[in-house]
Amino acid sequence: MTDPLAAAARLSSVLFLPVRKLVGPLHRRGQSIEKDQNNDLPPLPEPWEDERWFRGGFPPRGHNALEPLLHGDEYFNDLYEALLAARERVTICGWSLTPLMALLRGKREGESILVDVLRRASERAEVYVLLWSGAPALFEPTDRMAKDVQKILNRYAPKVRCELDHRASFSHDHHQKAVTIDGHLAFVGGMDLSTFQGDRWDTSEHPLRFGPGWHDVQVRIRGELVSDVEENFCQRWNVVTGERLEPLSVKPIEPAGSMPAQIVRTVPAGFFPFAPHGEFGIYHVLTSAIRRARRYVYLENQYLWSPEVVDALVDAMNRNRSGPFRIVVVLPAKAYTGKYDNDEHVRLLSHADRGRGIFHAFSLYSGGPAMGTTGYRYLPIYVHAKVSIVDDEWFSVGSANLNGRGLATDTEMNVHAIVPSAARHLRVRLWAEHLGVSVDQIADADPIALVDTQWPEAAKAMEASMLSGGFPAQSQIRRYVPGHNPGSRLLDVIQQMTLEH
């Protein structure tokens, strides 16, 4: 008997052959990122010999101050003040931008409309904006949407230079989300200046609102890394425009920062003269950190599609048999695309766990008053953060999802650091929010003990509250629930034949 899924795969491979020629090899497993570039590069000098540092691209630097900003209320408030204080140059690169988005809310909303803030900044400083040029009509944001954004900026903020970057394969995009101010301040993370597909402005409470709650993280950077963030912008800007924009000289930070950290990127091969063979630093630092893991791996991400990352997690489970080891993954309850891939990899990791209690997958929810007899309802918080933390030693925050696009075929930027105090600080802040407790309540608790007790207890309480519609749960945590959509497998087969993950 003919397998209908196999027949569908064969049919789609013929129908979408022209598209496949445009997008190139699919899924990239065993191709672009399986061969770790670090193996072909000379070792870094002391004190950078740790294998978790990437030897290509921008080097690790020792004098930095990094501060994670959780959610749009923290990030956009900082950004608003920084933009209006700019006196030399502002650079912004993004996947999407909403000119009429308000950076502040409440009484100050009217004074913080993005296009007007950029106009005011451009009266005192050069302002450069580099956006992805958009997708064909089948996908969003479309190229028409990107051109409309450019037209609005040109009309209402004429001194702002806005260019669209079209150097990408069909179905791939430019996904970096980074801002620099005057050569002394940068922001790198997962947040676009946008409301497309969801308003990036949200708070740690995630109150119910029109549209999804949005969980995301950006990092404020001062110090030597700022020049690397701006260098990345200048490299891409110059390729698009043919100009020779140079980074501003980095300004010393006061007091001097002492965090060793590094900017790492994904740059696809064959598109940019500054990385003709591609650059896969994000893949290297993540998989290297997982290989070094001895107590826990914590991941927040929109997608868990990468077979290489899943393999690394399975290897970590099997390697750490002598002592307690935990893997915690926080995913959106309903990813915009590819939920089937998330579901399959959650099932695979659960199976590899074999009942040992190592692997845990969760989603986030918020609740609020509702009409009806129960008086309370819950909705998913969209997890858009791209955060990785290992052993309270290493962390990474940026734009890269855990899929082939984020690790091989889109342009991405992350900042990572091997700083135990900073890694622990970020974990405690995130876990306090998700568990619905104060930072002080869990600051000194063992992370494995929390995963074994408070996380499952919070998830159980959330499930009970959602079923009853009664008293609100204290936390945001619910166990991740794989879907049961009858057509999802067929859709995934066709997707594998047409679009890069």
Protein Blocks (a to p, Z undefined) as FASTA:
>chain_A
ZZfklmmmmmmmmmmmmmmmmnopehkioilmmpcfklmpccdddfklbfkbcfehjddd
fbdcddddehjklmmmmmmmmmmmpckbccdddfbdcfkbcfbgcjllmmmgfklmmmmm
mmmbccdddddebjafkbccdfklmmmmmmmmmmmmmmbccdddfbbcehiacfbdcdde
ehlaccddjbdcdfehiafbdcfklpacedjdddddddddedjklmmmmmmmmmmmmmmn
opacdcddddddddddfbdcdddddddehkafklmnopafkmmmmmmmmmmpckbccddd
fbdfbfklmmmmmmmmmmmmmbccdddddddfbafbhklmmmmmmmmmmmmnnonomacc
dddddddddedjkopacdddddfbdcddehhlaccddjbdcbfklmmmmccdddddddfk
lmmmmmmmmmmmmnopafklmmmpcfklmmmmmmmmmmmmmmmmmmnopacdfblcdcdd
ddddfklmmmmmmmmmmpcZZ
